[in-house]
């Protein structure tokens, strides 16, 4: 979880089992053997998903847990975030903090041995990836951490992920996009995959990565095929980095992660639905998986079959094609099977395919942000503008408790990370005959910084800025400036955008202006180094005057309301009251028109916004081939667009009316352009073909029953109070395209649309095609539903 996570290097996590799915957890003893976790004396195949409580709100938790359960998960995994529970450094060292959390869990009887849902705990996280940098002391530390954890007597096993030298009885586990080839460091430990990355984090200034569900399904099926019995999706719901919790640096406020449940709590289809089918297929095989060891044989180049057989006669098989390009037809147990490239077919009876990871039966949906009209929309523009008030943030030092220091200070140690902001201020005297002002000489200000962003003000005016990025946070600017005879003020505002949170000695990675800071004359090439001058800094825990005044709450007598609203000016606080968008759909803010800053709703921070930091134009594609190994740069979208333009506003933070929005705009923007939106699922699509298996819920080993069932297309509106209001596209033949952009192929039935029009006005419809062979070519049936509407109760 190093990707954008905010936890400290020592992570203390729990794998939680929902009581709704764990009837075996009443005082159950949890152990393990070489095949899996043993709960209450019974081996289990477990499917888990990460949901981090701090990245959603308590009001969202019940729905997220229910959707996880409905998606086929047995386990919810979360981390206990040390920096959330101990925001001030030094209050508790690792051992005391870990013991405190364990004791809290014990007091609430949360461990399985107490009848609770906790079946597994984790100490440390991916330390093995950086261990070599620490030499011999690393091994000493790992042994200490393991001993400390097990001494707490939780009654459940402990794991260390990516830690090949984890000492007994700690289970070493795998993190990555693929873990089918992973083996633990002892024959007595089970194969466990603690992070199957469902996508990737996003960074300001970069495209947004996404991972095709066919590839995730393939990776999961391969893991269970080759002996795995516990797998966890990181993330199953990514959520939001509220406040200043995003790390990186440069990790966006959104931590959506392209997860099966999106940032707003809506199902991402077909990812959620297809993985649900995978989970059902795996569960059909559970009894054989836990009772025997896998036996794998080759069926040809990049083709293999794995069989689990029990003494009682149960037989389960996985047939895989790991070729990245070529589909194949294989013979297994005297039957022929079609295998798309990079796919696994699951056979719960060693004969009949219940699922192929490349063939999706689930619906697909398209969710969109829909602008919500303001009550001011019907009135004049001036009336709308009159709803805003503002306060100017002073340039430079504004606190009486400021201090001076010789030289340039590292930012994180100076602010103790209590603020993103640190002013570096300096006054210099220049005489009229000085080379830097004589005859209108042009001077250049050079500033080097460890990052992450920087604004330069000369005599109160913004003269230049610079920013780093996730791959290189350092900033270096050369700004042309004009100095005047007499006193000149240089104010440099340095900003952090989340802190470094992974890598060897990452805690030593600094930020802020470390120099040199120089003045360069364009006339004679002379240079004056200001780095060792007497610089003035704001007091440690106050980055801005607005922080000291508590402007983020919106409560202050200093707010100014005048007909002329200042726009596109740096360092301004804005405030506006608003009514909550009607309905119950998730809410977002569109920061169109704004530059960079932070935002609060009713005093609660929704995070950093930066819509002006756009991704490079090149590198994105309209579609992504799921075949072959995935990496974050393989499948990208949003090229040439803001990395993040829409920001989650939890419904539970809103009142029906009289809500207060506060913005601190750093670089300049127009707040009248921002708008509230709701996240709506507007389109539903489905696709089946003659080679699709029957739906999981209809699966049976009886061949005649399966033939009568046939491939089935089922569509349902995402919410119970919705109905299908219109059919946009229907084709029976050889259609092409994806949801939202389907087209007819050379072969297409003229009757398809009229048949599916019968679905209008219904919340659910199901179509069964039993005779695909009547068509001259390989055919598919696609259906797209548009404009699903809500009904009043």
Secondary structure by P-SEA (a helix, b strand, c coil): cccccccccbbbbbbcccccccccccbbbbbbccccccccccccbbbbbbbbcccccccaaaaaaaaaaaacccbbbbbccccccccccccccaaaaaaaaaaaaaaacccccccccccccccccccccccccccaaaaaaaaaaaaaaaaccccbbbbbccccccccccccccccccccccccccccccccccccccbbbbcccccbbbbbaaaaaaaaaaaaaacccbbbbcccccccccccccccccccccccccccccccccccaaaaaaaaaaaaaaaaaaaaaaabbbbbbbcccccbbbbbbcccbbbbbbbbbcccccccccccccbbbbbcccbbbbbccccccccccccccbbbbbbbbbbbbcccccccaaaaaacbbbbbccccccccccccccccccccccccccccbbbbbbbbbbcccccccccbbbbbbbbbbccccbbbbccccccccccccccccbbbbbbbbcccccbbbbbbbbbbcccccccccccccccccccccbbbbcccbbbbbcccccccccccccccccccccccccccccccccccccccccbbbbbbbbcccccccbbbbcccccccbbbbcccccccccccccccccccccccccccccccccccccccccccccbbbbbcccccccbbbbbbbcccccccccbbbbbbbbcbbbbbbccccccccccccccaaaaaaacbbbbbbccccccccccccccccccccccccbbbbcccccccccccccccccccbbbbbbccccccccbbbbbbbbcccccccc
